[in-house]
Amino acid sequence: MRGRWRQATRAVMVLLSLHGLPPAQIAVLPDCHPATVRRWIGRFNAEGLAGLADRPRCGRPRLSGRQLTSRIATLLERPGPWTLPRIRRYLGWPQLSLRTLYGRVRLVAIWRRPKLTARGDPDHDHVVAGIVARLLDLPRRSVVLAEDETHLNLLPHVRASWTLRGARPEVLTPGTNRKVTVLGALEVSTGIWVYRLGRRRAADFTALLQMIAEAFPRAPVIVAICDNDSIHHARKVTAYLEKHPRLELLYGARYSPHDNPDLGGAEELRGEHRRELARPPAADSRLLPQPLTGSDAGYRRALDQPLAAAGLRAELLECG
């Protein structure tokens, strides 16, 4: 506590003592030592209310004060980036060391990276309204899916961490980096997930559409809501949709990735994949990436087979 609240706390100690409470019980309320309670009671008995005020202390007084902290908070509300030298310059070079200024800045701010956000689509509401209108016109037993892609680098991402002196952890790697794209579609009402491993190209996207059609053979209409990626507008995809009128693509608003409910699953999958690759060998050797034993043609044939959800992680690690 600061200022008058310190004196008020000491006055409460004296008041409770006048009502007969011992110092040990009084010390529990302000969370202090009983000797502190006895000291302030003794000062009150000797000097009265004036004895509860702070006495002059030795040492240099605190530099600046609340006004500087308020100026720093006002300054940081403006667009940055803000560093200590830049803050010091905009404050007019206050008579403080960088270390002291750092302490003042820490009172109102923390050091963190800014969050990147999409600029948004000016026609966002119109596009979303069109999607809703189309979904309301669908016949009974139609299927609606949210489609998205995520890219996984099989070479693990490593970062610094606390390590015992003289030791350096080792993380097994597949040797060379290899990028795998997970194309997936989430059925919005039941949570059924249809996905495949491949590359970011129209051929793999049409193969995913074929898997979706086979997964829901009785649905009169299958609608997949996707973003405006170039592979979704490719000529191969357009030709495939013309041959399969039961399938339909609805394109969401531009620069609005968070409208897609499948995005959260893709981010979680990417994070889980990185954590699994960073595990030490003793955790589970089966989850570590192993080199391919078959030919690349065999690997492509394996990608054409539907994968069970429980085996997705192991399949990803085998791609290394």
C-alpha positions in Angstrom: 0.0 0.0 0.0 1.0 3.6 -0.7 0.2 7.0 0.7 -2.7 7.5 3.0 -3.7 3.8 2.7 -0.6 2.9 4.7 -1.6 5.3 7.5 -5.2 4.0 7.4 -3.9 0.4 7.8 -1.9 1.4 10.8 -4.9 3.2 12.3 -6.9 0.0 11.9 -4.2 -1.9 13.8 -4.5 0.6 16.7 -8.3 0.5 16.7 -8.4 -3.3 16.8 -5.9 -3.2 19.7 -8.2 -0.8 21.6 -10.9 -3.4 21.2 -8.7 -6.0 23.0 -7.3 -8.1 20.0 -3.8 -9.3 20.5 -1.1 -8.3 18.0 -0.9 -11.9 16.6 -4.5 -11.8 15.5 -4.3 -8.3 14.2 -1.3 -9.2 12.0 -3.4 -11.8 10.2 -5.7 -9.1 8.6 -3.0 -7.0 6.9 -0.7 -10.0 6.4 2.2 -8.7 8.3 4.4 -9.7 11.3 3.1 -9.2 14.8 6.2 -7.2 15.6 5.0 -4.7 12.9 1.7 -4.3 14.8 3.5 -3.8 18.1 5.7 -1.1 16.5 2.8 1.0 15.2 0.9 0.6 18.5 3.9 1.8 20.3 4.3 4.9 18.1 0.7 5.8 18.5 1.0 5.6 22.3 4.1 7.8 22.2 3.2 10.3 19.4 -0.5 10.0 18.7 -1.8 10.1 15.1 1.3 11.9 14.0 3.3 8.8 14.8 1.5 6.7 12.2 2.9 8.8 9.3 6.1 7.8 7.4 9.3 9.2 8.8 11.9 10.7 6.5 14.0 8.0 5.0 17.7 7.9 3.9 18.7 7.5 0.3 17.8 9.2 -3.0 14.1 9.8 -3.6 12.3 7.9 -6.3 13.0 9.4 -9.8 10.0 10.7 -11.7 6.7 9.3 -10.5 3.2 8.5 -11.6 3.2 11.2 -14.2 6.0 9.5 -16.1 4.2 6.2 -16.0 1.1 7.8 -17.3 3.0 9.4 -20.1 4.5 6.1 -21.1 1.1 4.4 -21.1 -0.3 7.2 -23.3 2.7 6.9 -25.7 2.3 3.2 -26.1 -1.3 3.6 -27.2 0.1 5.0 -30.4 1.1 2.6 -33.2 4.7 1.3 -32.8 7.0 -0.4 -32.8 8.3 0.9 -29.5 11.8 0.2 -28.1 13.4 1.7 -25.0 15.6 4.1 -27.0 12.6 5.3 -29.0 10.5 5.7 -25.9 13.2 7.6 -24.2 13.5 10.0 -27.2 9.8 10.6 -27.5 9.6 11.3 -23.7 12.1 14.1 -24.2 15.2 12.4 -22.8 14.2 12.1 -19.1 17.0 12.1 -16.5 16.8 8.3 -16.1 19.0 5.4 -17.0 17.8 2.9 -19.5 17.6 0.4 -16.6 15.3 2.7 -14.6 13.3 3.5 -17.6 12.9 -0.2 -18.3 11.4 -0.6 -14.8 8.9 2.2 -15.4 7.9 0.7 -18.8 7.4 -2.8 -17.2 4.8 -1.3 -14.9 2.4 -0.7 -17.8 3.6 -2.8 -20.7 5.1 -6.2 -21.6 7.4 -7.2 -24.5 5.5 -9.2 -27.1 5.1 -9.5 -30.8 2.2 -7.9 -32.5 -0.6 -10.1 -33.9 -1.0 -10.4 -37.6 -4.6 -10.0 -38.7 -6.2 -10.2 -42.1 -7.3 -6.9 -43.6 -10.8 -8.3 -44.3 -13.1 -8.3 -47.3 -15.3 -5.2 -47.8 -18.0 -7.5 -49.2 -17.7 -9.9 -46.3 -21.3 -9.5 -45.1 -22.7 -9.9 -48.6 -20.7 -13.0 -49.2 -21.7 -14.6 -45.9 -25.4 -13.7 -46.5 -25.2 -15.5 -49.9 -23.8 -18.6 -48.3 -26.5 -18.6 -45.7 -29.2 -18.2 -48.3 -27.8 -21.1 -50.3 -27.7 -23.4 -47.3 -31.3 -22.6 -46.4 -32.3 -23.7 -49.9 -30.6 -27.1 -49.7 -32.9 -30.2 -49.8 -33.2 -32.6 -46.9 -30.3 -34.9 -46.1 -27.8 -32.6 -47.8 -24.3 -32.5 -46.4 -22.4 -29.3 -45.6 -18.6 -29.4 -45.0 -15.9 -26.8 -44.2 -12.8 -27.5 -46.2 -9.3 -26.2 -45.6 -5.6 -27.1 -46.1 -2.6 -26.9 -43.8 1.1 -27.5 -44.6 3.4 -29.4 -42.4 7.2 -29.3 -42.5 8.5 -32.7 -41.5 11.8 -31.1 -40.3 11.2 -30.3 -36.7 11.0 -26.7 -35.4 13.4 -26.3 -32.5 13.7 -23.5 -30.0 16.0 -22.6 -27.1 15.1 -24.0 -23.7 16.7 -24.5 -20.3 19.3 -27.2 -20.6 21.8 -28.6 -18.1 25.3 -27.3 -18.5 27.6 -29.6 -20.5 24.6 -31.3 -22.2 22.8 -30.5 -25.5 19.5 -32.3 -26.4 19.3 -34.0 -29.7 16.1 -34.3 -31.8 15.9 -36.9 -34.6 15.1 -35.5 -38.0 14.2 -37.0 -41.4 17.4 -35.7 -42.8 16.1 -33.3 -45.3 12.9 -31.2 -45.0 9.8 -32.4 -46.8 6.6 -30.5 -47.0 3.3 -32.4 -46.7 -0.1 -30.8 -47.3 -3.1 -32.1 -45.3 -6.3 -31.5 -47.2 -9.4 -31.9 -45.0 -13.1 -31.3 -44.8 -15.1 -31.2 -41.6 -18.8 -32.1 -41.7 -20.4 -29.3 -39.7 -23.3 -31.2 -38.1 -21.6 -34.6 -37.1 -17.9 -33.7 -37.0 -16.9 -36.4 -39.5 -13.5 -35.5 -40.9 -12.5 -36.5 -44.4 -8.8 -35.8 -45.3 -5.9 -36.9 -47.4 -2.1 -36.2 -47.6 -0.7 -34.7 -50.7 0.5 -31.5 -52.2 -1.1 -28.1 -52.8 -2.4 -28.8 -56.3 -5.7 -29.2 -58.1 -5.2 -33.0 -58.5 -5.1 -33.6 -54.8 -8.0 -31.3 -54.2 -10.2 -33.2 -56.8 -9.1 -36.4 -55.1 -10.4 -35.0 -51.8 -13.7 -34.2 -53.5 -13.9 -37.7 -54.7 -13.3 -39.0 -51.2 -16.1 -36.7 -49.9 -18.5 -38.0 -52.5 -17.7 -41.6 -51.6 -18.1 -40.8 -47.9 -21.6 -39.5 -48.3 -23.1 -41.6 -51.1 -26.8 -41.0 -50.2 -26.6 -37.2 -49.8 -28.5 -35.5 -52.6 -26.3 -32.4 -52.5 -22.8 -32.1 -50.9 -21.7 -28.5 -50.3 -18.1 -27.7 -49.3 -17.4 -24.2 -48.0 -13.8 -23.2 -48.8 -11.6 -20.2 -49.2 -10.4 -18.5 -52.4 -7.2 -20.4 -52.9 -6.1 -20.7 -56.5 -6.4 -24.5 -56.4 -10.1 -24.2 -55.7 -10.6 -22.2 -58.9 -8.4 -24.4 -61.1 -9.8 -25.6 -64.4 -9.4 -29.2 -63.4 -11.6 -28.5 -60.4 -14.2 -26.7 -62.5 -14.3 -29.6 -65.0 -14.6 -32.1 -62.2 -17.6 -30.2 -60.6 -19.3 -30.1 -64.0 -19.1 -33.9 -64.2 -20.3 -34.3 -60.7 -23.3 -32.0 -60.2 -23.9 -33.4 -56.7 -20.8 -31.6 -55.4 -20.9 -27.8 -55.0 -18.3 -25.4 -53.7 -19.2 -22.2 -51.9 -16.4 -19.7 -51.6 -16.1 -17.6 -48.4 -15.1 -14.0 -48.1 -11.6 -13.0 -49.0 -9.0 -12.5 -46.2 -11.4 -14.0 -43.7 -9.8 -17.3 -42.7 -11.4 -17.4 -39.2 -14.8 -17.7 -40.7 -13.9 -21.3 -41.6 -14.6 -23.7 -38.6 -12.0 -26.1 -40.0 -9.2 -23.6 -39.4 -9.0 -24.4 -35.7 -8.5 -28.1 -36.4 -5.7 -27.3 -38.9 -3.8 -25.1 -36.4 -4.2 -27.8 -33.6 -2.9 -30.5 -36.0 0.1 -28.3 -36.9 0.9 -27.7 -33.3 0.5 -31.3 -32.3 2.7 -32.4 -35.2 5.5 -30.1 -34.0 5.3 -31.3 -30.4 5.4 -34.9 -31.5 8.5 -34.3 -33.6 10.2 -32.5 -30.7 9.7 -35.4 -28.3 12.9 -37.2 -27.1 13.5 -40.7 -28.5 12.7 -42.3 -25.1 9.1 -41.1 -25.2 7.9 -43.3 -28.1 10.3 -44.3 -30.8 7.4 -45.2 -33.1 6.4 -41.6 -33.4 9.8 -40.4 -34.6 10.1 -39.7 -38.4 11.6 -42.6 -40.3 13.0 -42.5 -43.9 10.7 -43.9 -46.7 11.5 -47.5 -47.6 9.3 -47.6 -50.7 9.5 -45.7 -54.0 7.9 -42.3 -54.5 5.3 -44.0 -56.8 4.3 -46.2 -53.9 4.1 -43.2 -51.6 1.7 -41.5 -54.1 -0.4 -44.7 -54.2 -0.5 -44.7 -50.4 -1.8 -41.1 -50.4 -4.8 -42.2 -52.5 -6.1 -44.4 -49.7 -8.4 -43.0 -47.0 -6.6 -42.7 -43.7 -8.1 -43.4 -40.3 -8.0 -40.5 -37.8 -6.0 -42.5 -35.3 -3.3 -43.2 -37.8 -2.8 -39.7 -39.2 0.0 -38.8 -37.0 2.0 -41.9 -37.7 1.4 -41.5 -41.4 2.7 -38.0 -41.3 5.9 -39.0 -39.5 6.5 -41.8 -42.0 6.5 -39.2 -44.8 9.9 -37.9 -43.6 
